[in-house]
Amino acid sequence: MELLDAAVFPSNIYCLVCGAMIDESRPYSLCDECVRKLHWINEGVQPDGSVQRVCAKCGKALLPTYQGEYCYDCMTHPHAFTKGFSCLTYGLYERELMMDLKYNGKSYIATKMGDILFDRMAGEILAGTDSTTPGGLTIDLVVPVPVSTGRLRKRGYNQAELMARRFVKRWKEAAKTCTEGFAKPPACSGKVLYRCRDTQMLRSLNPAERAMAMEGAFAVRASERQKINGKNVLLIDDIYTTGATADACSKALLEGGAAKVYLLTLASGGNRRPGET
């Protein structure tokens, strides 16, 4: 899929968001204006001297005026995954990218999204052996969130799996060329998890309803249990909102024998108070 897309849709000719002509120097096939418009999550001190903070559990961006260590959602809803990371806050321009990737057949966007995922995590996966040590996150296997058979048939691909495979490919390339050294690249498997049943669209549901709708929706294939037994798994998805999907997948992985589950998503929702839409 990736080779075909590269031939039919060469990178860095048109901006993925606005369609403006660009050159090969533009990161992620985005023009300068759209790069500025996207809501990047860059934890720590920013170029203007401000400090960006993220939720210590799910990785959502927190406003500078917010006092808590955890977002509103993580304070009220415990999650099954160990820690989450996210690259962008979901807004208008992030939505345009996701809609094109998921519903408009533009699977080639997943390559650039995988690049964003890797660049976000590069500092976390530099060589190290202890998952509690900054810059030494230990990941043994990368697993994308599966889509239903019907959606896969209609779409022709699982966008999370395309992003996950690109993420691992970049990791392997970095491990070969980076003099600082990266931790051993993990394998990527789209077969470990599967959907036990189709689920309704979650957009109109509140957090409790979402969790109920996703309960037991995923399971680990019996033939794949050995791959995750005692391993640290990095679960990859496109969007994180309340965590219902991430939790359902994480519970299935932990019940299947995984030691820990980390979460990496391209975009996450804002830190909304309970009851806000």
Protein Blocks (a to p, Z undefined) as FASTA:
>chain_A
ZZmmmmmmcghkbcfklopacdfklghhiafklmmmpccddedjdfkopacdddfklopa
cdfklmbfbdfklmmmccfbfbdcdfbdcdfklmmmmmmmmmnopamlmmmmmmmmmmmm
mmmmgccfbfkbghiaccfbdcdddddfklmmmnopafklmmmmmmmmmmmmmmmmmmno
paddddddfklpccfbdcddfklpcfklmmmmmgokaccdfklmmmmgopacddddfbdc
klmmmmmmmmmmmmnopabdcdddfbdcddddehiZZ
